Amino acid sequence: MPDEAPQTLGSYKLISRLGAGGMGEVWRAEDTRLQRFVAIKILSEHIANDPEWKARFLREARTIAQMNHPNIATIYSIEQEGETFFIAMELVEGESLATVLAQGKLEPREAVRILRQVAEALAEAHEKGVVHRDVKPDNIIVSKRVVKVLDFGIAKQLVSTTESPTLTQGGMIVGTPFYMSPEQALGRPVDARSDIFSLGVVLYEALAGKRPFEGEAVTETMMNIIMTEPPDLAVIAPAVPPSLAAVVRRALQKKPENRFPTAGELVDALDRVDFKVTTPPPAPKPAKIDAPTVAMPVAQQPKETPIVGQRALIADDDPVARYLIANVLAERRIAFDEAANGADAVKALKKNDYTLIFLDLLMPRIDGWGVIDFLRRAKAGKPPRIFVITGVKNQTLSAADRDIVTGVIYKPLDALEVDRLIQQSLRAATA
């Protein structure tokens, strides 16, 4: 259908084509009866005579018609003109989120403002037993006043008594590869938590300016979704508040049971994001003796009840290193103390018992080796797990040091590696 010559379809005057997809074209049109502008979605001619595709197209209309929500485009009618099937629906003015993100990543507050509304729309859909299954920036329209979610064209009704089984064949992979959930990529059955994963991908992209999972081919992208973890937001987008990074991390869990159980709970989590810490910390640098103190945000203790019997000491004169480790500890619900030099570390060790210690080897006043000597002499029950931090590659430890030191961490610190060691320590404590 050409863009130039306006045509009519029933009582609708087609004005300009807005886009096209696998199921057909979307046109801006005028409803000549009610004198309003609408969007007309027309089923492609080459599939109009396919009974399965026609049923799928009509299912989309029924799906959207069930929902009445400010963040979901409203359907007006399903109509047929001759052999042409089409849907008349609300015309949403604005830009797709894909167009917005093509101009660069979003500020955290703006990303939350937009994606929170998408989560609200999904919560409404999920309550109606509908999974969108194709949440992506192209299907999110952003205007000055509101955000709308479009295209439930491949949505699956979780509770249905009328649709043909052929429309939901097992093993059928449906969705856009970059934004698929692991279970979608594997061709497994999906539920509402699949949409939560896809929304997590979109939120990650909005904050980082890049997708979390990519590959040179579709198969490689899907394998990355299934098997690999995305780059840590704390590293590639340090301006993102830790609490927001934690929301994204939970949404992107590989196992559905580890994600937010509902879109409504994701909305609540976004509402609790603390934007007070928005200044990005400086990039980690190798520690230097007598390094000057750098103004840094203060890491917050765990917001949830800390794990009983677990407490950590972070002894490092590098405030960036302390900040990074402290935030990972807080996310794992481990209370912690900080020391900016060896003398303060010794004072803390005299005062408190620790199960986990992160110790920089090159600190002022008393270096890390001196703190290790103190720990070796100190009388204690179960010894703590000690990880020494160094900027010296291939750092060697003496046999005596290896008896007391659990492992070595190299700068610049990798938040994922720190998290792995903390989880390893928690497992060892409960073994």
Buried (B, 14 or more C-beta within 10 A) or exposed (E): BEEEEEEEBBBBBBBEBBBEBEBBBBBBBBBEEEEEBBBBBBBBEEBBEEEEBBBBBBBBBBBBBBBEBEBBBBBBBBBEEEEBBBBBBBBBEBBBBBEBBEEEBBBBEBBBBBBBBBBBBBBBBBBBBBBBBBBBBBBBBBEEEEBBBBBBBBBBBBEBEEBEEEBEEEEEEBBBBBBBBBBBBBBBEBBBBBBBBBBBBBBBBBBBEBBBBEBEEEEEBBBBBBEEEBBBBBBBBBBBBBBBBBBBBBBBBBEBEEBBBBBBBBBEBBEEBEEEBBEEBBEBBEBEEEBEEEEBBEBBBBEEEBBEEBBBBBBBBBBBBBBBBBBBBBBBBBBBBBBBBBBBBBEBBEEEEBBBBBBBBBBBBBBBBBBBBBBEEEEEEEBBBBBBBBBEEEEEBEEEBEEBBBEBBBBBBBBBEBBEBBEEBBEEBEE
